[in-house]
Amino acid sequence: MKDYAIETKCVQCGYSPKNGEPRVLPIYQTTTYKYDTSEAMAKLFDLEPGYMYTRLANPTNDAVAAKITALEGGFAGVLTSSGQAANFFSLINILGAGDHFVSSATIYGGTFNLFNVTMRKIGIDVTFVDPNADEETISAAFRPNTKAVFGETIANPSLDVLDIEKFARIAHAHGVPLIIDNTFPTPINCRPFEFGADIVTHSTTKYMEGHASTVGGAVIDSGNFDWEQNDKFPGLTTPDESYHGAVYTRDFGKAAYITKIVAQLLRDYGSTPSPQNSFYLNLGLETLALRVERHCKNAQAVAEYLEKNDKISWVNYPGLPGNRYHALAQKYMPNGTCGVISFGVKGGRSAAEKFMNSLKLAAIVTHVADARTCVLHPASSTHRQLSDKELEECGVTPDLIRFSVGIENVNDIIADIEQALATL
Ligand code: PLP
């Protein structure tokens, strides 16, 4: 498809019906695909193009993956059943027992647990680094068996903005790819490939689907990383015995990394989205540009209101000129960051709880980044497994309230905050 503007890509990419075909992306609600001969089917098991079983690939899922790939400016992409699966696959695709990776410490609590507990149990080690440390300090975390670097463009919930170019430089100097979870800004506000990232992941559950109705994830490859530059990635550069000796880099070129996720990880772990969920995701993507713009405009107004309110002890929003990350946000996301704000209420944890319980429009939910305004106290919910030290490393203070500004009229959102603050 012609290189349209991103708003057009949101609506048009991924599915182009031919003469007489359905205008809207069909839901291919099928587990399997019919072939006229066994020989025709046999070719699929040699990884020739085509569909065999929806656990590996499905035309609805593929169309939506192609749209997200176009939005990110990537080469190839695949959907997964959740953002957790996307982040896990992005790493396990190139790491195995005995390997190590470096991750920014300020990441989503669920991802932190995945890295810090579950992946260690299967023999994959991680070193968490302060993303604001200098290049030398971060480089000191690398070992001979380090295979990847991971970070979030805007960290959930600390809202730290990652210096993507710095992380890309460090990763590439060590011959490993930079993987970026771009969930919060979405490609509408930031496209990490333009700053040197190699792989992008998403929890499509958030702004992309946008209506809090389906859990999903995506992994997108820029196609730029040279997997053959060293001997760190044998899974991509040497024969895969579970596929008759296929060598992904030799046989699939720039599509090697994503083909391996489909052929090996979806086959073996089965974290495949349902075509129905992908259909909903596609509907969400059609309005992504409109919604993200409104989320950011509303969040800016709410952050400015909070900053002036004397019942608020601090406000963290990269869109505020006084914010520690304002300059980085301007560099990587000049049109806006995201709709999520974090702040503290004077009076600490108990005042925060009273404030949250008094909100009428904003709902207390685990979720973040959808059309409805919602609120959460991470230290007692999403991050409650973490020790105080780990909380500090993740940038989550005990009084932190995460406020996800929706696309309602901003005056109603501010009025709701005002009446809840009046109860303190
Ligand atoms: N990455 C980020 C930045 C998230 O905020 C989340 C969930 O909140 C995830 C990944 C995990 O995604 P999912 O809930 O879709 O598994």
Residues whose N, C-alpha, C, O or C-beta is under 5 A from the ligand:
A	BS01	PLP	S82 G83 Q84 Y108 N156 D181 T183 S203 T205 V215 G216
